[in-house]
Amino acid sequence: GVFPDPESVCSPTLLRQLGEGTLSLLGPLRNGKGAAVFLQRFGAQAEDRRATIGLMMQRDHIGDLADRQQVNRVVCTLVLMTSPFRVAVVGAGPSGLTFASILSREAQGELSVDVFERDSRERDQGAGWDVDHAGQAALRRAGVDLARISREGSDTFRVFRVGQPEPLLVPGLPGVIKRVSHRFWPPCPETNRHAMREGLLNALDSRSASVHFGRAAADLRLVESTGQAELLDRTGRSMGCYDLVVDAGGVASPLRRCRVAEPPDMEQHYTGITMLYGVIPDPESVCTPTHLRQLGQGTLSLLGPLRNGNGTVVFLQRFGARAEDRRATIGIMFQRDHIGDLADELGLARHSRVLTDAEPHELRRVQGWIKEQLSDQWRDLHKVVDSSVSLSVRPILCFPFAPTLRHGNLPLVCIGDALHALPSYTGSSGNLALVDAAALATALCEFLSEQDLDRTHLLEVLRSQEQSMIERARPVGEQEKSARELVLRILQTPHYLEECSTYKLFRGDGWTMWSAAAFALYSVIHILHRLDGFGMSDISSCRLIRVLLILGKWRDLHKVVDSSVSLSVRPVLCFPSAPTLRQDDLPLICIGDALHALPLYTGSSGNLALADAAALADAL
């Protein structure tokens, strides 16, 4: 067996006999036979004081002792969980911190959670995503105030052909339905990823959890004697031994290969799509009024041709949580055959690298290359490209939704993108990661509430949760293929862009019952969007008034309604003619509508107010 701290349990005599090496003791057993007991240090570092203990006894057959103790003859290692239960989380992103925060706040018993993050805390986190209702529930459990991390009105998404005034697609509910249904169906706003992480860091229970920035985990090995996992850094040095390791390191996690059996080359997971991604600090200063109206407080996607005849998708997306934080991301999609082609074309390193305004020459060179690729239809976007303060090359990957998992007793589980990375165009990756984190934390809290903590049961819990995560991602993974085909068709076929229509997008390669029903539903919603001005006009309710006027044959008034420059809703009120006045000495008097408001259809309200004013002035 193994005991962690001989100094705390051995007598001074035994400690002196053991020293830093091995002690062997010979003596009798109660049954009259003899035994040999040995103690042996095995920690490589001075502060690692662990030792093994061995007890030798004579038995006639190989399984006699196991049978006597009623344990498995083949796997007869019984490991007592150490106290506190030690958890390592690799990756201080949203999923890793959500798991750590929920666990530290809700778990019973002694617990120690270490979160390791390879980058610094100050590193820019970029934009977030539309957090759905399940993701919002996970963040609330983790102690995050959603109002501090999300932007009001950012749950809008409009797709345009470049140069066209009317959207091709407007996913989501029209404004008129949102205003009615917001109590029953809350919005899914864009979130600021940096604000989300800071909120999660502040919510961690510091008594049981700590975060270590600038420490990268690179490998993992099973400690056979204890059943724990030893975390190793890039130099092979130990970062500690843990009862559980949660890999939340994302798509590039080095620990994924310890759980998933696959070749190390990421080329097999490449979708054929690479994105140039950057940050625009102030869209209001560089975007045209048309683009600003199309962007609003949410996301704008533009489809159009490149100079080489291919197509592209350009999107702008707000991500500042506060109203005064007007930042937006810009993303430009390109089709390339291999994962490193675009980086090679730009003369950049193939591994992920962010160009910032600290490298002005390189940044300007890439900005110039982007403008050369865009056709003349994109001239209004040149100033936006030039204003970017950072740019990076991001190949889009997709892991298989049925990965081949390794067998073994390593207490490791992958969550989020480390297990089932999905492309950004599915809109599901971040939300699935948050749900993974919350579900795993719930299962582990239930496990830790048990009286006897058994490693075999822990592994069963981990593998069960792993299968649930895979099954949860499976429907999105199955739909990803058709979404990828659509994006690639837009990027590869300029004629498809010219002929692109909602009808064609829904029809695909042929109508099905579901696609026809979806098209019919979308058509109704699109009409409501049109009536609401696609959410791009402050007076879009003019269109709703026109609908009402059509019913009453008021066509001659349509042009008048359309010319209105402001509209407001005014309920007509009428105060009682004999109000009950308070009896006190307050030197206050009300006149006009403040005393006797009358409806406008009486034609008297304003005149009475003037008469009140004159009479009071005379008396005063």
C-alpha positions as CSV (number, residue, x, y, z in Angstrom):
1,G,0.0,0.0,0.0
2,V,0.8,3.7,0.0
3,F,0.7,6.2,2.8
4,P,1.2,9.9,2.0
5,D,3.0,11.2,5.1
6,P,5.2,8.9,7.3
7,E,6.2,11.8,9.5
8,S,2.6,12.2,10.7
9,V,2.0,8.5,11.6
10,C,5.4,6.8,12.3
11,S,7.1,6.8,15.7
12,P,10.4,8.7,16.0
13,T,12.2,5.3,16.2
14,L,10.6,4.1,12.9
15,L,11.4,7.4,11.2
16,R,15.0,7.2,12.3
17,Q,15.3,3.6,11.1
18,L,13.5,4.5,7.7
19,G,15.5,7.6,7.0
20,E,15.2,8.5,3.3
21,G,15.5,4.9,2.0
22,T,14.0,1.5,2.9
23,L,13.2,-0.2,6.3
24,S,12.5,-3.9,6.6
25,L,11.1,-5.4,9.8
26,L,10.9,-9.2,10.6
27,G,8.6,-10.6,13.2
28,P,5.8,-13.0,14.2
29,L,2.1,-12.9,13.3
30,R,-0.7,-13.8,15.8
31,N,-1.2,-17.2,14.1
32,G,2.4,-18.2,15.0
33,K,3.8,-17.7,11.5
34,G,6.3,-15.1,10.5
35,A,6.0,-11.9,8.4
36,A,8.2,-9.3,6.7
37,V,7.1,-5.7,6.7
38,F,8.9,-3.0,4.7
39,L,8.6,0.7,4.4
40,Q,10.2,2.5,1.4
41,R,10.4,6.2,0.4
42,F,9.6,6.8,-3.3
43,G,9.0,10.6,-3.7
44,A,11.5,12.0,-6.1
45,Q,11.4,15.5,-4.6
46,A,12.3,16.4,-1.0
47,E,8.8,17.7,-0.2
48,D,7.2,14.5,-1.5
49,R,7.3,12.4,1.7
50,R,5.2,9.4,0.5
51,A,6.2,5.9,1.2
52,T,5.1,2.4,0.4
53,I,4.3,-0.3,2.9
54,G,4.5,-4.0,2.1
55,L,3.5,-7.0,4.3
56,M,4.7,-10.5,3.2
57,M,2.7,-13.6,4.3
58,Q,2.9,-17.2,3.2
59,R,-0.1,-18.8,1.4
60,D,-0.4,-22.0,-0.5
61,H,-2.3,-20.8,-3.6
62,I,-2.1,-17.6,-5.7
63,G,-5.6,-16.4,-4.8
64,D,-5.9,-17.5,-1.2
65,L,-5.3,-14.1,0.4
66,A,-7.6,-12.3,-2.1
67,D,-10.4,-14.9,-1.4
68,R,-10.0,-14.5,2.4
69,Q,-10.4,-10.7,2.1
70,Q,-13.2,-11.0,-0.5
71,V,-11.6,-9.0,-3.2
72,N,-11.1,-9.6,-6.9
73,R,-8.3,-12.1,-7.6
74,V,-7.0,-10.3,-10.7
75,V,-7.5,-6.6,-9.8
76,C,-7.1,-6.5,-6.0
77,T,-5.9,-3.0,-5.6
78,L,-8.1,-1.2,-3.0
79,V,-7.4,2.5,-3.0
80,L,-8.7,4.7,-0.2
81,M,-9.5,8.3,-1.5
82,T,-7.2,10.8,0.1
83,S,-8.7,13.8,2.0
84,P,-9.2,16.3,0.6
85,F,-10.4,15.0,-2.8
86,R,-8.0,16.6,-5.3
87,V,-9.3,17.9,-8.7
88,A,-7.2,19.4,-11.5
89,V,-8.9,21.4,-14.2
90,V,-6.8,22.1,-17.3
91,G,-8.0,25.3,-19.0
92,A,-9.4,28.5,-17.3
93,G,-11.9,29.1,-20.1
94,P,-15.7,29.3,-19.6
95,S,-16.3,25.6,-19.3
96,G,-13.3,24.8,-17.0
97,L,-14.2,27.7,-14.6
98,T,-17.9,27.0,-14.7
99,F,-17.1,23.4,-13.6
100,A,-14.7,24.6,-10.9
101,S,-17.0,27.3,-9.6
102,I,-20.1,25.0,-9.3
103,L,-18.0,22.3,-7.7
104,S,-16.3,24.6,-5.2
105,R,-19.6,26.2,-4.2
106,E,-21.8,23.0,-4.0
107,A,-19.6,20.0,-3.1
108,Q,-19.7,18.5,0.3
109,G,-16.7,17.3,2.3
110,E,-13.1,18.3,1.9
111,L,-12.2,19.4,-1.6
112,S,-9.2,20.9,-3.4
113,V,-9.5,22.3,-6.9
114,D,-6.5,23.5,-8.9
115,V,-7.2,25.2,-12.3
116,F,-4.2,25.5,-14.6
117,E,-4.1,28.0,-17.5
118,R,-1.2,28.2,-19.9
119,D,-1.8,31.9,-20.8
120,S,-1.8,35.0,-18.5
121,R,-4.9,36.4,-17.0
122,E,-4.5,39.6,-19.1
123,R,-4.6,37.8,-22.4
124,D,-7.5,39.1,-24.6
125,Q,-10.4,36.5,-24.7
126,G,-12.0,37.9,-27.8
127,A,-15.8,37.8,-28.4
128,G,-18.2,35.4,-26.7
129,W,-21.4,33.8,-28.1
130,D,-25.2,33.8,-27.8
131,V,-25.6,32.0,-24.5
132,D,-28.8,29.9,-24.7
133,H,-31.1,29.2,-21.7
134,A,-29.2,26.0,-20.6
135,G,-25.9,27.9,-20.7
136,Q,-27.4,30.8,-18.8
137,A,-28.6,28.3,-16.1
138,A,-25.1,26.9,-15.8
139,L,-23.5,30.3,-15.4
140,R,-26.1,31.3,-12.7
141,R,-25.2,28.2,-10.8
142,A,-21.5,29.2,-11.1
143,G,-22.4,32.6,-9.5
144,V,-22.2,34.8,-12.6
145,D,-24.4,37.9,-12.9
146,L,-25.6,37.6,-16.6
147,A,-26.4,41.3,-16.7
148,R,-22.7,42.1,-16.3
149,I,-21.5,40.0,-19.1
150,S,-24.1,40.4,-21.9
151,R,-25.1,43.3,-24.1
152,E,-28.8,44.2,-24.2
153,G,-30.3,43.9,-27.7
154,S,-27.4,41.8,-29.0
155,D,-29.6,38.7,-29.8
156,T,-30.1,39.9,-33.4
157,F,-28.5,38.3,-36.5
158,R,-29.0,39.5,-40.0
159,V,-27.5,38.1,-43.2
160,F,-27.2,40.3,-46.3
161,R,-25.8,40.0,-49.8
162,V,-23.1,42.7,-50.0
163,G,-24.6,45.9,-51.3
164,Q,-28.2,44.9,-50.8
165,P,-30.5,46.9,-48.5
166,E,-32.8,44.0,-47.4
167,P,-31.6,40.9,-45.4
168,L,-31.4,37.5,-47.1
169,L,-32.0,35.8,-43.7
170,V,-32.9,37.0,-40.2
171,P,-32.7,34.1,-37.8
172,G,-34.6,34.6,-34.6
173,L,-37.9,36.1,-33.5
174,P,-39.3,39.4,-34.9
175,G,-39.3,42.3,-32.5
176,V,-43.1,42.3,-32.2
177,I,-43.0,38.7,-30.9
178,K,-40.0,39.4,-28.7
179,R,-41.9,42.2,-27.0
180,V,-44.8,39.8,-26.1
181,S,-42.8,36.7,-25.3
182,H,-39.7,38.0,-23.4
183,R,-41.2,36.9,-20.1
184,F,-41.8,33.4,-21.2
185,W,-38.8,33.0,-23.6
186,P,-35.9,35.2,-22.4
187,P,-33.4,36.4,-24.9
188,C,-30.1,34.8,-25.7
189,P,-27.8,37.8,-25.8
190,E,-24.2,38.0,-27.0
191,T,-21.7,37.8,-24.1
192,N,-18.3,39.3,-23.4
193,R,-15.9,36.4,-22.9
194,H,-13.5,38.4,-20.8
195,A,-16.3,39.6,-18.6
196,M,-17.6,36.1,-18.3
197,R,-14.2,34.8,-17.2
198,E,-13.7,37.5,-14.7
199,G,-17.2,36.8,-13.3
200,L,-16.4,33.1,-13.0
201,L,-13.0,33.9,-11.3
202,N,-14.7,36.1,-8.8
203,A,-17.3,33.5,-8.1
204,L,-14.9,30.7,-7.2
205,D,-14.8,29.7,-3.5
206,S,-11.2,30.6,-2.7
207,R,-11.3,28.3,0.3
208,S,-11.2,25.2,-1.9
209,A,-10.3,26.4,-5.4
210,S,-7.3,28.3,-6.8
211,V,-6.3,29.3,-10.4
212,H,-2.7,29.1,-11.6
213,F,-2.1,31.3,-14.7
214,G,1.0,30.8,-16.9
215,R,1.2,27.1,-16.1
216,A,0.7,24.7,-19.0
217,A,-0.1,21.1,-18.6
218,A,1.3,18.9,-21.4
219,D,0.8,15.2,-20.3
220,L,-0.7,12.8,-17.8
221,R,0.3,9.5,-16.4
222,L,-1.4,7.0,-14.1
223,V,0.1,6.4,-10.6
224,E,-0.5,2.7,-10.3
225,S,0.0,2.6,-6.6
226,T,-2.6,5.2,-5.8
227,G,-4.9,5.2,-8.8
228,Q,-4.3,9.0,-9.1
229,A,-3.3,10.9,-12.2
230,E,0.0,12.8,-12.2
231,L,-0.1,16.0,-14.2
232,L,3.1,16.9,-16.1
233,D,4.3,20.2,-17.6
234,R,6.1,20.7,-20.9
235,T,9.4,19.7,-19.3
236,G,8.1,16.5,-17.9
237,R,8.1,17.8,-14.3
238,S,5.2,16.9,-12.0
239,M,2.5,19.5,-11.4
240,G,0.9,17.3,-8.7
241,C,-1.1,14.1,-8.3
242,Y,-4.9,14.3,-8.5
243,D,-7.9,12.1,-7.9
244,L,-9.6,13.6,-11.0
245,V,-8.3,15.6,-14.0
246,V,-10.8,17.5,-16.1
247,D,-9.6,18.5,-19.5
248,A,-11.2,21.8,-20.5
249,G,-8.3,22.8,-22.7
250,G,-10.3,23.3,-25.9
251,V,-9.7,22.1,-29.4
252,A,-5.9,22.3,-29.1
253,S,-5.7,20.4,-25.7
254,P,-2.6,18.3,-25.4
255,L,-4.4,16.0,-22.9
256,R,-7.1,14.9,-25.4
257,R,-4.8,12.2,-26.8
258,C,-4.6,10.6,-23.3
259,R,-8.3,9.9,-23.6
260,V,-9.1,9.7,-27.3
261,A,-7.3,7.3,-29.6
262,E,-6.5,9.2,-32.8
263,P,-3.5,10.3,-34.8
264,P,-1.8,13.5,-33.6
265,D,-2.2,15.3,-36.9
266,M,-5.1,17.8,-36.8
267,E,-5.5,17.8,-40.6
268,Q,-8.1,15.1,-40.4
269,H,-10.4,17.4,-38.4
270,Y,-10.1,20.4,-40.7
271,T,-13.4,21.5,-42.3
272,G,-11.8,23.2,-45.4
273,I,-12.7,26.6,-43.9
274,T,-10.2,29.1,-42.5
275,M,-11.1,32.4,-40.9
276,L,-9.2,35.6,-40.5
277,Y,-10.4,37.0,-37.2
278,G,-9.8,40.5,-35.7
279,V,-11.1,43.2,-33.4
280,I,-12.6,46.6,-34.4
281,P,-12.4,49.0,-31.4
282,D,-15.0,51.5,-32.6
283,P,-17.4,50.5,-35.5
284,E,-19.2,53.9,-35.3
285,S,-16.0,55.7,-36.5
286,V,-15.3,53.5,-39.5
287,C,-18.5,51.8,-40.7
288,T,-21.0,53.4,-43.1
289,P,-24.4,54.4,-41.7
290,T,-25.9,51.5,-43.7
291,H,-23.6,48.9,-42.1
292,L,-24.2,50.4,-38.7
293,R,-27.9,50.1,-39.2
294,Q,-27.5,46.5,-40.4
295,L,-25.2,45.6,-37.5
296,G,-27.3,47.2,-34.7
297,Q,-26.3,45.8,-31.3
298,G,-25.9,42.2,-32.6
299,T,-24.3,40.4,-35.6
300,L,-24.1,41.3,-39.2
301,S,-23.1,38.7,-41.9
302,L,-22.3,39.7,-45.5
303,L,-22.1,37.3,-48.4
304,G,-20.2,38.4,-51.6
305,P,-17.5,37.6,-54.1
306,L,-13.7,37.8,-54.0
307,R,-11.5,39.0,-56.8
308,N,-10.5,35.4,-57.7
309,G,-14.0,34.4,-58.4
310,N,-14.7,32.6,-55.2
311,G,-17.1,33.8,-52.5
312,T,-16.6,34.8,-48.9
313,V,-18.6,35.5,-45.7
314,V,-17.7,38.5,-43.7
315,F,-19.3,39.1,-40.3
316,L,-19.2,41.9,-37.7
317,Q,-20.3,41.1,-34.2
318,R,-20.7,43.3,-31.1
319,F,-19.3,41.9,-27.9
320,G,-18.8,44.7,-25.4
321,A,-21.0,44.0,-22.4
322,R,-21.5,47.7,-21.5
323,A,-23.3,50.1,-23.7
324,E,-20.3,52.4,-24.0
325,D,-18.1,49.4,-25.0
326,R,-18.7,49.5,-28.8
327,R,-16.1,46.9,-29.8
328,A,-16.9,44.4,-32.5
329,T,-15.1,41.4,-34.0
330,I,-14.6,41.0,-37.7
331,G,-14.3,37.5,-39.3
332,I,-13.6,36.8,-43.0
333,M,-14.0,33.2,-44.2
334,F,-11.8,31.6,-46.9
335,Q,-11.9,28.1,-48.4
336,R,-8.5,26.3,-48.4
337,D,-7.7,22.7,-49.0
338,H,-5.2,22.2,-46.1
339,I,-5.1,23.5,-42.5
340,G,-2.0,25.6,-43.0
341,D,-2.6,26.9,-46.5
342,L,-3.8,30.4,-45.5
343,A,-1.0,30.9,-43.0
344,D,1.6,29.9,-45.6
345,E,0.0,32.3,-48.1
346,L,0.3,35.1,-45.6
347,G,3.8,34.2,-44.7
348,L,2.9,33.5,-41.1
349,A,3.7,30.6,-38.7
350,R,1.2,27.8,-39.0
351,H,0.5,27.6,-35.3
352,S,-2.0,30.1,-33.9
353,R,-0.5,33.5,-33.8
354,V,-2.2,36.9,-33.1
355,L,-0.9,40.0,-35.0
356,T,-1.6,43.2,-32.9
357,D,-0.8,46.9,-33.4
358,A,2.4,46.1,-31.4
359,E,3.6,44.7,-34.8
360,P,2.3,47.5,-37.1
361,H,4.2,46.4,-40.2
362,E,3.0,42.8,-40.2
363,L,-0.6,43.9,-39.3
364,R,-0.7,46.4,-42.1
365,R,0.6,43.8,-44.6
366,V,-2.2,41.4,-43.7
367,Q,-4.8,44.1,-43.9
368,G,-3.5,45.1,-47.3
369,W,-3.8,41.4,-48.4
370,I,-7.4,41.3,-47.2
371,K,-8.4,44.4,-49.2
372,E,-6.7,42.9,-52.3
373,Q,-8.8,39.8,-52.0
374,L,-12.1,41.6,-51.6
375,S,-13.8,42.7,-54.9
376,D,-14.9,46.3,-55.6
377,Q,-18.3,45.6,-54.0
378,W,-16.5,45.6,-50.6
379,R,-14.9,49.1,-50.8
380,D,-17.1,50.3,-47.9
381,L,-15.4,47.7,-45.8
382,H,-11.8,48.8,-46.5
383,K,-11.8,51.4,-43.7
384,V,-13.2,48.7,-41.3
385,V,-10.4,46.3,-42.1
386,D,-7.7,49.1,-41.7
387,S,-9.1,49.9,-38.2
388,S,-8.6,46.3,-36.9
389,V,-6.2,46.3,-33.9
390,S,-5.5,42.5,-34.1
391,L,-5.8,39.7,-36.6
392,S,-5.3,36.0,-36.4
393,V,-5.6,32.9,-38.7
394,R,-8.1,30.4,-37.3
395,P,-8.6,27.1,-39.2
396,I,-12.0,25.8,-38.3
397,L,-12.0,22.2,-36.9
398,C,-14.6,19.7,-36.2
399,F,-14.0,16.6,-34.0
400,P,-16.0,13.4,-34.8
401,F,-19.1,13.1,-32.7
402,A,-18.4,9.4,-32.0
403,P,-14.7,9.4,-30.9
404,T,-12.7,6.3,-30.2
405,L,-12.0,6.4,-26.4
406,R,-9.1,4.7,-24.8
407,H,-9.6,2.0,-22.2
408,G,-7.9,2.2,-18.8
409,N,-8.2,3.5,-15.2
410,L,-6.9,7.0,-15.8
411,P,-9.2,9.4,-13.9
412,L,-9.4,11.8,-16.8
413,V,-12.5,13.3,-18.5
414,C,-12.7,15.8,-21.4
415,I,-15.4,18.4,-21.6
416,G,-16.5,20.9,-24.2
417,D,-14.3,21.4,-27.3
418,A,-11.6,19.0,-25.8
419,L,-14.1,16.2,-26.4
420,H,-16.5,17.3,-29.2
421,A,-15.2,20.5,-30.9
422,L,-17.8,21.9,-33.2
423,P,-17.4,24.8,-35.8
424,S,-18.5,28.3,-34.9
425,Y,-21.1,28.2,-37.7
426,T,-23.1,25.6,-35.7
427,G,-23.7,28.2,-32.9
428,S,-23.6,25.4,-30.3
429,S,-20.0,24.8,-29.2
430,G,-19.9,27.2,-26.3
431,N,-23.3,26.3,-24.9
432,L,-22.6,22.6,-25.0
433,A,-19.4,23.2,-23.1
434,L,-21.2,25.0,-20.3
435,V,-23.8,22.3,-20.1
436,D,-21.0,19.6,-20.0
437,A,-19.4,21.5,-17.1
438,A,-22.6,21.9,-15.1
439,A,-23.7,18.2,-15.6
440,L,-20.2,16.9,-14.6
441,A,-20.1,19.1,-11.5
442,T,-23.6,17.8,-10.5
443,A,-22.5,14.2,-10.9
444,L,-19.3,14.8,-8.9
445,C,-21.1,16.5,-6.1
446,E,-23.4,13.5,-5.8
447,F,-20.4,11.2,-5.8
448,L,-18.6,13.2,-3.1
449,S,-21.7,13.1,-0.9
450,E,-21.3,9.3,-0.5
451,Q,-19.7,8.0,2.6
452,D,-17.3,5.6,1.0
453,L,-15.5,7.1,-2.0
454,D,-14.4,4.3,-4.3
455,R,-12.2,4.8,-7.3
456,T,-14.0,2.2,-9.4
457,H,-17.3,4.0,-8.8
458,L,-15.6,7.3,-9.7
459,L,-14.5,5.9,-13.1
460,E,-18.0,4.7,-13.7
461,V,-19.4,8.2,-13.0
462,L,-16.8,9.7,-15.4
463,R,-17.5,7.3,-18.2
464,S,-21.3,7.7,-17.8
465,Q,-21.0,11.5,-18.0
466,E,-18.6,11.2,-21.0
467,Q,-21.3,9.2,-22.9
468,S,-23.9,11.8,-22.0
469,M,-21.7,14.6,-23.4
470,I,-21.2,12.7,-26.6
471,E,-24.9,12.0,-27.0
472,R,-25.7,15.6,-26.3
473,A,-23.4,16.8,-29.1
474,R,-24.5,14.1,-31.5
475,P,-27.5,15.9,-33.0
476,V,-25.5,19.1,-33.7
477,G,-22.7,16.9,-35.1
478,E,-25.1,15.3,-37.5
479,Q,-26.4,18.6,-38.7
480,E,-22.9,20.1,-39.0
481,K,-22.2,18.3,-42.3
482,S,-25.1,20.0,-44.2
483,A,-24.1,23.4,-42.6
484,R,-20.5,22.9,-43.7
485,E,-21.7,22.0,-47.3
486,L,-23.7,25.2,-47.4
487,V,-20.8,27.4,-46.2
488,L,-18.3,25.7,-48.6
489,R,-20.8,26.1,-51.5
490,I,-21.0,29.9,-50.7
491,L,-17.2,30.1,-50.5
492,Q,-16.5,28.1,-53.7
493,T,-19.3,29.1,-56.1
494,P,-19.8,32.7,-56.9
495,H,-22.9,31.9,-59.1
496,Y,-24.5,30.4,-56.1
497,L,-24.1,33.7,-54.3
498,E,-25.7,35.6,-57.2
499,E,-28.7,33.2,-57.3
500,C,-28.8,32.7,-53.5
501,S,-32.3,32.9,-52.1
502,T,-34.1,31.7,-48.9
503,Y,-36.0,29.3,-51.1
504,K,-32.8,27.7,-52.3
505,L,-31.2,27.6,-48.9
506,F,-34.2,25.6,-47.5
507,R,-34.7,23.4,-50.5
508,G,-31.1,22.2,-50.6
509,D,-30.8,19.2,-52.9
510,G,-34.6,18.5,-52.7
511,W,-37.7,19.2,-50.6
512,T,-38.6,17.1,-47.7
513,M,-41.6,17.3,-45.4
514,W,-39.4,19.0,-42.7
515,S,-37.7,21.4,-45.0
516,A,-41.1,22.5,-46.5
517,A,-42.6,23.0,-43.1
518,A,-39.5,24.9,-42.0
519,F,-39.7,27.1,-45.1
520,A,-43.3,27.9,-44.5
521,L,-42.7,28.8,-40.8
522,Y,-39.7,30.9,-41.8
523,S,-41.8,32.8,-44.5
524,V,-44.4,33.8,-41.9
525,I,-41.6,35.0,-39.5
526,H,-39.9,36.8,-42.3
527,I,-43.1,38.7,-43.1
528,L,-43.3,39.8,-39.5
529,H,-39.6,40.8,-39.6
530,R,-40.4,42.9,-42.7
531,L,-43.3,44.6,-41.0
532,D,-41.0,45.4,-38.1
533,G,-38.4,46.8,-40.4
534,F,-36.0,43.9,-39.7
535,G,-35.4,45.6,-36.3
536,M,-33.3,48.3,-38.1
537,S,-35.6,51.3,-37.8
538,D,-36.8,53.1,-34.7
539,I,-40.1,53.8,-36.4
540,S,-40.6,50.3,-37.9
541,S,-44.1,50.2,-36.3
542,C,-45.2,52.4,-39.2
543,R,-45.5,49.1,-41.2
544,L,-47.8,47.7,-38.5
545,I,-50.0,50.8,-38.8
546,R,-50.1,50.3,-42.5
547,V,-51.4,46.8,-42.0
548,L,-54.3,48.1,-39.9
549,L,-55.0,50.8,-42.5
550,I,-55.2,48.3,-45.2
551,L,-58.0,46.6,-43.4
552,G,-60.0,49.8,-43.4
553,K,-59.3,50.8,-47.0
554,W,-57.1,53.8,-46.0
555,R,-54.7,53.4,-48.9
556,D,-54.5,57.1,-49.6
557,L,-53.0,57.6,-46.1
558,H,-50.1,55.1,-46.6
559,K,-47.7,57.7,-48.0
560,V,-48.6,60.0,-45.1
561,V,-47.9,57.3,-42.5
562,D,-44.6,56.4,-44.2
563,S,-43.4,60.0,-44.1
564,S,-43.7,60.2,-40.3
565,V,-40.4,60.9,-38.6
566,S,-41.5,59.9,-35.1
567,L,-44.2,57.8,-33.5
568,S,-45.2,57.3,-29.9
569,V,-47.9,55.3,-28.0
570,R,-50.2,57.6,-25.9
571,P,-52.9,56.2,-23.7
572,V,-55.7,58.8,-23.3
573,L,-56.4,59.6,-19.6
574,C,-59.1,61.6,-17.8
575,F,-58.8,62.7,-14.1
576,P,-62.0,62.9,-12.0
577,S,-63.7,66.3,-12.1
578,A,-63.9,66.4,-8.3
579,P,-60.6,65.0,-6.9
580,T,-60.1,64.3,-3.2
581,L,-57.5,66.9,-2.0
582,R,-55.2,66.4,1.0
583,Q,-55.7,68.5,4.1
584,D,-52.3,69.8,5.1
585,D,-50.2,73.0,5.0
586,L,-47.9,72.1,2.1
587,P,-47.6,75.3,-0.1
588,L,-48.2,73.4,-3.3
589,I,-50.9,73.9,-6.0
590,C,-51.6,72.0,-9.2
591,I,-52.8,73.6,-12.4
592,G,-53.9,72.4,-15.8
593,D,-53.6,68.7,-16.6
594,A,-51.8,68.1,-13.3
595,L,-55.1,68.9,-11.6
596,H,-57.9,68.0,-14.1
597,A,-56.5,66.2,-17.1
598,L,-59.2,65.9,-19.8
599,P,-59.0,63.8,-23.1
600,L,-58.0,65.6,-26.2
601,Y,-61.4,64.9,-27.8
602,T,-63.0,67.4,-25.4
603,G,-61.0,70.2,-27.0
604,S,-60.7,72.0,-23.7
605,S,-57.7,70.7,-21.8
606,G,-55.1,73.2,-23.1
607,N,-57.5,76.2,-22.8
608,L,-58.4,75.4,-19.2
609,A,-54.7,75.1,-18.3
610,L,-54.0,78.6,-19.7
611,A,-57.0,80.0,-17.8
612,D,-55.8,78.3,-14.6
613,A,-52.3,79.9,-15.0
614,A,-53.7,83.4,-15.6
615,A,-56.1,83.3,-12.7
616,L,-53.5,82.0,-10.3
617,A,-51.0,84.6,-11.4
618,D,-53.7,87.4,-10.8
619,A,-54.4,86.0,-7.3
620,L,-50.7,85.8,-6.5
